[in-house]
């Protein structure tokens, strides 16, 4: 019961801090919060990811937190941009193929 009360308090505090982000036509063609981004590496591996808040990624393999290194590298980039993402095994390079909202 104590865990449930703790979780409810946490969620109530989070609700007060939530901010709804609406799409803006000025975002067209660039990666921002809420974007679906298709990326490809040199080996031809393709991933489609959506940039969301940290509370939204639970149970989803195609969502990444805005705070992640991948999302930070993608922000404000355009189609055909190459990004370098730091990983524990060294930087990885990805190319942006497609952006949608």
C-alpha positions as CSV (number, residue, x, y, z in Angstrom):
1,X,0.0,0.0,0.0
2,X,2.9,2.3,0.8
3,X,4.3,1.8,-2.7
4,X,1.0,2.8,-4.3
5,X,0.7,6.0,-2.2
6,X,4.3,6.9,-3.1
7,X,3.5,6.3,-6.9
8,X,0.3,8.4,-6.7
9,X,2.3,11.3,-5.0
10,X,4.9,11.1,-7.7
11,X,2.3,11.2,-10.5
12,X,0.5,14.1,-9.0
13,X,3.7,16.1,-8.9
14,X,4.5,15.1,-12.5
15,X,1.0,16.2,-13.6
16,X,1.7,19.7,-12.3
17,X,4.9,20.0,-14.3
18,X,3.6,18.6,-17.6
19,X,3.6,20.8,-20.6
20,X,1.6,20.1,-23.8
21,X,3.8,20.7,-26.9
22,X,1.8,21.5,-30.0
23,X,3.1,21.1,-33.5
24,X,4.3,24.3,-35.2
25,X,4.7,24.6,-39.0
26,X,8.1,26.2,-38.3
27,X,9.3,22.7,-37.3
28,X,8.7,21.3,-40.8
29,X,11.8,19.6,-42.1
30,X,13.7,19.6,-38.8
31,X,13.8,17.3,-35.8
32,X,12.1,18.5,-32.7
33,X,10.2,17.0,-29.8
34,X,7.5,14.6,-31.0
35,X,9.1,13.9,-34.3
36,X,9.2,10.5,-35.9
37,X,12.7,10.1,-37.4
38,X,14.0,7.4,-39.7
39,X,17.7,6.9,-39.4
40,X,20.2,4.6,-41.2
41,X,23.8,3.7,-40.3
42,X,26.7,2.7,-42.6
43,X,25.7,-1.0,-42.4
44,X,22.3,-0.3,-43.8
45,X,20.4,-0.8,-40.5
46,X,17.3,1.4,-40.4
47,X,15.5,2.5,-37.3
48,X,12.4,4.6,-36.8
49,X,12.3,6.5,-33.5
50,X,10.0,9.0,-31.9
51,X,11.4,11.7,-29.6
52,X,9.3,11.9,-26.4
53,X,9.5,12.8,-22.8
54,X,11.2,10.5,-20.3
55,X,7.8,9.4,-18.8
56,X,6.5,8.2,-22.2
57,X,9.1,5.6,-23.2
58,X,7.9,2.8,-20.8
59,X,7.3,-0.4,-22.8
60,X,8.1,1.1,-26.2
61,X,11.2,0.2,-28.3
62,X,10.5,2.9,-30.9
63,X,10.4,5.8,-28.4
64,X,13.5,7.6,-27.1
65,X,13.8,10.2,-24.4
66,X,14.5,13.8,-25.3
67,X,17.3,13.5,-22.7
68,X,19.1,10.6,-24.5
69,X,22.3,11.1,-26.5
70,X,20.6,10.0,-29.7
71,X,17.8,12.5,-29.3
72,X,20.2,15.3,-28.4
73,X,22.2,14.5,-31.6
74,X,19.1,14.5,-33.7
75,X,17.5,17.8,-32.5
76,X,17.4,20.6,-35.1
77,X,18.8,18.3,-37.8
78,X,17.3,18.0,-41.3
79,X,16.9,15.1,-43.8
80,X,20.3,13.8,-45.1
81,X,22.1,15.2,-42.1
82,X,24.8,12.9,-40.7
83,X,24.9,12.7,-36.9
84,X,27.4,11.2,-34.6
85,X,26.1,9.6,-31.4
86,X,28.4,8.8,-28.5
87,X,28.1,5.2,-27.3
88,X,30.1,3.1,-24.8
89,X,32.0,1.5,-27.7
90,X,32.7,4.8,-29.4
91,X,30.8,7.2,-31.7
92,X,28.3,5.8,-34.2
93,X,27.3,7.7,-37.3
94,X,23.7,7.8,-38.6
95,X,22.0,9.5,-41.5
96,X,18.5,11.0,-41.3
97,X,16.3,9.6,-44.0
98,X,12.9,10.9,-43.1
99,X,11.1,13.2,-40.6
100,X,7.4,13.3,-39.8
101,X,5.1,14.7,-37.1
